[in-house]
Amino acid sequence: MTATPWGELQQLCSHRLKPGPGNERERVDRNQRERVYAALVATVAERGYASTRVADVIARAGISRSTFYRHFDNLDACFLRALDGIAAGAEATMSAALESDGVWDERLRAYFAALIDLVIAQPAAARLCLVEAYVAGPDAVARVDRMARAIGRRALRVFEESPERSGMPRDVARAVLGGLRTVIMIRLHDGRVDELPALAPELMDWALGYRPPPVPLGVPDSAPPAPQLPPRAADGPCERILEAMATVVAREGYAGTTITEIAEVGAMSLTTFYDCFDGKEAAFLATLDDAMLRLLDVALPVYRAAGNWPHGIRDGLTALLAYLSSDSATARFAAEAVWANVPGALSRLHESMASFQALLAEGLRRRSQGSSVAAEAIGASILSLGYEDLGRRGAAALYELAPPAAFVALAPAIGAIEACAVVNGP
């Protein structure tokens, strides 16, 4: 049985109302819509939205096709209405936690706990919002982003009211909230929701451990010079496919990319393409692996040259974001791994960040009680901040995120005062 915000589907269907004497039309319509929403959540949890059809939903909801189309123009419209219902319930629950009595830390902890409790209690609905919405298209993504911003604004207000956190840079707060969301999203995507109860206390300790810097974080006047990557070791057809794949996906999105177009951009035949890869999905994953390795080639030499851990993290992030600012195709391609819902892509992206997380974990272990969970959350925060700004302002401004990203990475290990000095220093 799949839990949904409208109740368990079988129970809803057993209490369905039929038009007739004693049943008001609006009550009947509401009952029908709730059954459809519950059926949609349950079906998408099992099959994924890309494989869900109207016929699947109406069969489980126990309504006719004509009744479905009386309520909704199409399946996408139904999905959006279900998202709105889930969002309204989540916002009400979390707002109640935020407005409860107690000191600031208790209220913020209750707020974050309410989010995690909702995911644990309603994993299918949470997956619909945080994973499947990225399959449903830009309207669904926009709705989820609006929901996330609304949740974030409420948390930011309490941050501002907290004497210990007043003056927290907005980008730092956005990153922390986005990191929590991304850690949860990865576990929903991978079917590892059962890990969240054990992780929740550490995640909340990490999120609530930030304090504002003593002075404003500096903002770069202009983009620093972008590091130059060495050419690939080989320049054969497979390497040309990687370059073509990144170019086409950045322009068209994964869904709009075709193998024919990849072959045309790569100046090769379809036969040559299939000699290298089984299909579009395999080529996408290989291109993602290549992009992540090349980004490490940008950041790691700078990190190693810095001489110490805090400056290495700062300089590595600065170089990475400067490179992405200069290479919008790579930046947009990496963003596709977050929301294109290519099987394995999000997990692959997460695994590709393991080297960066290992560097963070090393510093955290030496300087604080930070855990691998904190390192994962910091990596997720920086990823989320970059993804959000890429959508809002484009790749060219990503370099401006280097100071808040470095502060997010360093503060748990060395504290807000020293982290600020490193970020603003030479």
HELIX and SHEET records of a PDB file:
HELIX    1   1 LEU A    9  SER A   14  1                                   6    
HELIX    2   2 ARG A   25  ARG A   47  1                                  23    
HELIX    3   3 TYR A   49  SER A   51  5                                   3    
HELIX    4   4 VAL A   54  ALA A   61  1                                   8    
HELIX    5   5 ARG A   65  HIS A   71  1                                   7    
HELIX    6   6 LEU A   75  LEU A   98  1                                  24    
HELIX    7   7 TRP A  104  ALA A  121  1                                  18    
HELIX    8   8 PRO A  123  ARG A  127  1                                   5    
HELIX    9   9 LEU A  128  GLU A  132  3                                   5    
HELIX   10  10 ALA A  133  ALA A  136  1                                   4    
HELIX   11  11 PRO A  138  GLU A  161  1                                  24    
HELIX   12  12 ARG A  170  ASP A  190  1                                  21    
HELIX   13  13 VAL A  193  GLU A  195  5                                   3    
HELIX   14  14 LEU A  196  LEU A  208  1                                  13    
HELIX   15  15 PRO A  237  GLY A  256  1                                  20    
HELIX   16  16 ILE A  259  VAL A  265  1                                   7    
HELIX   17  17 LEU A  270  CYS A  276  1                                   7    
HELIX   18  18 LYS A  280  ALA A  305  1                                  26    
HELIX   19  19 TRP A  309  SER A  326  1                                  18    
HELIX   20  20 SER A  328  TRP A  339  1                                  12    
HELIX   21  21 ALA A  345  SER A  352  1                                   8    
HELIX   22  22 ALA A  354  ARG A  367  1                                  14    
HELIX   23  23 SER A  372  ARG A  393  1                                  22    
HELIX   24  24 ALA A  395  LEU A  401  5                                   7    
HELIX   25  25 ALA A  402  ASN A  424  1                                  23    
END                                                                             
